[in-house]
Amino acid sequence: MSIALSPQSAGGTSPGTDELALVEALRRGDEAAFLALVERYHAPLMRAALAYVGSRAVAEEVVQETWIGVLQGIARFEGRSSLKTWIYRILSNCARSRGAREARSVPFADLGATGDEGPSVDPASFIPPGQVDAGWWSSHPASWAGLPEERFLAAETRAVIEGAVATLPPAQRTVITLRDIEGWPADEVCQLLAISDANQRVLLHRARARVRAALARYLTEG
């Protein structure tokens, strides 16, 4: 039997009828159901794994460990979260364990509230204290409204964005990957990473500010 993965069965915060049917198929060892699940989530899981470990080779191994974990643990899936969130939680645990063994990353919980205490935007962009209008922009961020759409869609521009994301602190990199690349809602990110909504917003703001700064430098130089 083959089960198609609809948006309703793949997401959400609690399992619906389609998702329950999928879980039952996986528990029966339905190979077509498992292959459909892999086809839908393998690439997104790779992107999420790279946010944790930073190496494609290690990320591939983490994703393989995740799928093994799914097969071994599906009988214990209780439906307290969506199947998607459960799968990503397995990925997160595998990535953290792998990173800890290889000393290439630190647990997410050890990164602090923001993962970085530096300023989100260069202080030189604001009028310094003691002057009239202190704290306001000294020069507003450049508008990109006049740039052709092709410039933003170019492979080189995408490479700049991907490179900027790759250099972010791990906590920021994970949050921006889930929110802006994978399209997760804020509440699911908070649930997966066990962080507060306020921390999630700070991490996302800092990550977006850094990526925007890198993109601005590239567009200005261009």
C-alpha positions as CSV (number, residue, x, y, z in Angstrom):
1,M,0.0,0.0,0.0
2,S,1.3,3.5,-0.9
3,I,0.5,6.5,1.2
4,A,0.9,10.0,-0.2
5,L,2.3,12.7,2.1
6,S,0.0,15.6,2.0
7,P,0.9,18.9,3.7
8,Q,-1.6,18.1,6.5
9,S,0.0,14.7,7.1
10,A,3.5,16.1,7.0
11,G,3.2,19.1,9.3
12,G,1.1,20.5,12.1
13,T,1.5,20.2,15.8
14,S,-0.6,17.1,16.4
15,P,-1.2,14.1,14.1
16,G,-4.2,14.1,11.9
17,T,-6.0,11.2,10.2
18,D,-3.5,11.0,7.3
19,E,-0.5,11.1,9.6
20,L,-1.9,8.3,11.8
21,A,-2.4,6.2,8.8
22,L,1.2,6.9,7.7
23,V,2.5,5.9,11.2
24,E,0.5,2.7,11.1
25,A,1.9,1.9,7.7
26,L,5.4,2.5,8.9
27,R,4.8,0.3,11.9
28,R,3.7,-2.5,9.5
29,G,6.9,-2.2,7.6
30,D,5.3,-0.6,4.5
31,E,8.4,0.1,2.4
32,A,6.5,2.4,0.0
33,A,5.4,4.6,3.0
34,F,8.9,4.8,4.2
35,L,10.3,5.7,0.8
36,A,7.7,8.4,0.5
37,L,8.8,9.8,3.8
38,V,12.5,9.7,2.8
39,E,11.7,11.4,-0.5
40,R,9.9,14.3,1.3
41,Y,12.3,14.9,4.2
42,H,15.8,13.7,3.2
43,A,16.9,17.0,1.6
44,P,15.4,19.2,4.4
45,L,17.0,17.0,7.0
46,M,20.4,17.4,5.2
47,R,20.0,21.2,5.4
48,A,19.1,21.0,9.1
49,A,22.0,18.6,9.8
50,L,24.4,21.0,8.2
51,A,23.2,23.7,10.6
52,Y,24.5,21.5,13.4
53,V,27.7,19.9,12.2
54,G,28.9,22.1,9.3
55,S,30.4,19.2,7.3
56,R,28.4,17.6,4.4
57,A,30.0,14.2,5.0
58,V,29.1,14.2,8.7
59,A,25.7,15.6,7.9
60,E,25.0,12.7,5.5
61,E,25.9,10.2,8.3
62,V,23.7,12.1,10.8
63,V,20.7,11.9,8.4
64,Q,21.4,8.1,7.8
65,E,21.4,7.7,11.6
66,T,18.2,9.6,11.8
67,W,16.4,7.3,9.4
68,I,17.6,4.3,11.3
69,G,16.3,6.0,14.4
70,V,12.9,6.5,12.8
71,L,12.6,2.8,11.8
72,Q,13.7,1.7,15.2
73,G,11.6,4.1,17.2
74,I,8.3,4.4,15.2
75,A,6.7,1.8,17.4
76,R,7.2,4.1,20.3
77,F,5.9,7.3,18.6
78,E,3.1,8.5,20.8
79,G,1.8,11.4,18.7
80,R,2.4,14.1,21.3
81,S,4.0,16.2,18.5
82,S,3.7,16.0,14.7
83,L,5.7,13.2,12.9
84,K,7.8,15.9,11.3
85,T,8.8,17.4,14.7
86,W,9.5,13.9,16.0
87,I,11.8,13.1,13.1
88,Y,13.7,16.4,13.4
89,R,14.1,15.8,17.2
90,I,15.8,12.5,16.3
91,L,18.0,14.4,13.9
92,S,18.9,17.0,16.5
93,N,19.9,14.3,19.0
94,C,22.0,12.4,16.5
95,A,23.7,15.6,15.4
96,R,24.5,16.7,18.9
97,S,25.8,13.3,19.9
98,R,28.0,13.2,16.7
99,G,29.2,16.7,17.3
100,A,30.1,16.0,20.9
101,R,32.0,12.9,19.9
102,E,34.1,14.8,17.3
103,A,34.3,18.0,19.4
104,R,33.0,19.9,16.4
105,S,30.0,21.5,18.1
106,V,28.5,22.2,21.5
107,P,25.0,21.3,22.7
108,F,22.4,23.8,21.7
109,A,21.4,24.4,25.4
110,D,25.0,25.4,26.2
111,L,25.0,28.3,23.6
112,G,23.2,30.7,25.9
113,A,20.0,32.7,25.2
114,T,21.3,34.1,21.9
115,G,24.3,32.1,21.0
116,D,26.2,35.4,20.6
117,E,26.2,38.6,22.7
118,G,27.7,40.9,20.1
119,P,25.6,43.6,18.4
120,S,23.3,42.6,15.6
121,V,24.1,45.7,13.6
122,D,27.4,47.6,13.4
123,P,27.2,50.4,16.1
124,A,28.9,52.7,13.6
125,S,25.6,52.7,11.6
126,F,24.0,54.7,14.4
127,I,24.5,58.3,15.7
128,P,26.7,57.9,18.9
129,P,25.6,59.0,22.4
130,G,26.0,62.7,23.2
131,Q,24.9,63.9,19.8
132,V,21.6,65.1,18.6
133,D,19.4,62.2,17.5
134,A,21.7,59.8,19.2
135,G,20.7,56.2,18.5
136,W,19.1,56.9,15.2
137,W,20.6,55.7,11.9
138,S,23.6,57.7,10.8
139,S,23.1,56.2,7.3
140,H,20.0,54.2,6.5
141,P,20.5,50.7,5.0
142,A,20.6,50.8,1.2
143,S,17.4,50.1,-0.6
144,W,17.5,47.1,-3.0
145,A,14.2,48.0,-4.6
146,G,15.9,49.1,-7.8
147,L,18.0,46.0,-8.3
148,P,16.8,43.6,-11.0
149,E,15.2,40.4,-9.7
150,E,17.7,38.3,-11.7
151,R,20.5,39.7,-9.4
152,F,18.8,38.1,-6.3
153,L,18.1,34.8,-8.1
154,A,21.7,34.4,-9.5
155,A,23.7,31.4,-8.3
156,E,26.5,33.7,-7.0
157,T,24.0,35.6,-4.8
158,R,22.6,32.4,-3.4
159,A,26.2,31.3,-2.7
160,V,26.8,34.5,-0.7
161,I,23.7,33.9,1.4
162,E,24.5,30.2,2.0
163,G,28.1,31.2,2.9
164,A,26.8,33.8,5.4
165,V,24.5,31.3,7.0
166,A,27.3,28.8,7.3
167,T,29.4,31.2,9.3
168,L,26.7,32.0,11.8
169,P,27.0,30.8,15.4
170,P,25.4,27.3,15.7
171,A,22.2,28.5,17.5
172,Q,21.6,31.3,15.0
173,R,22.4,29.0,12.1
174,T,19.9,26.4,13.3
175,V,17.0,28.8,13.8
176,I,17.4,30.7,10.5
177,T,17.7,27.4,8.7
178,L,14.4,26.1,10.2
179,R,12.5,29.4,10.0
180,D,13.7,31.0,6.7
181,I,14.9,28.0,4.6
182,E,12.6,25.2,5.8
183,G,9.6,27.5,6.6
184,W,8.9,26.3,10.1
185,P,6.5,28.4,12.2
186,A,8.0,29.9,15.4
187,D,6.2,27.7,17.8
188,E,7.5,24.5,16.2
189,V,11.0,25.8,16.3
190,C,10.7,26.6,20.0
191,Q,9.3,23.1,20.6
192,L,12.0,21.3,18.7
193,L,14.9,23.3,20.2
194,A,13.4,23.7,23.7
195,I,13.8,27.5,23.7
196,S,11.5,30.3,24.6
197,D,9.8,32.4,21.9
198,A,11.8,35.4,23.0
199,N,15.1,33.5,22.5
200,Q,13.9,32.3,19.2
201,R,13.1,35.8,18.1
202,V,16.5,37.1,19.2
203,L,18.4,34.3,17.5
204,L,16.4,34.9,14.2
205,H,16.9,38.6,14.3
206,R,20.7,38.3,14.8
207,A,21.0,35.7,12.1
208,R,19.0,37.7,9.6
209,A,21.0,40.9,10.4
210,R,24.3,39.1,9.7
211,V,23.1,37.5,6.5
212,R,21.6,40.9,5.4
213,A,25.0,42.6,6.1
214,A,26.9,40.0,4.1
215,L,24.4,40.4,1.2
216,A,24.6,44.2,1.4
217,R,28.4,44.1,1.2
218,Y,28.2,41.8,-1.9
219,L,25.6,43.9,-3.6
220,T,27.5,47.1,-2.9
221,E,30.7,45.7,-4.2
222,G,28.9,44.5,-7.3
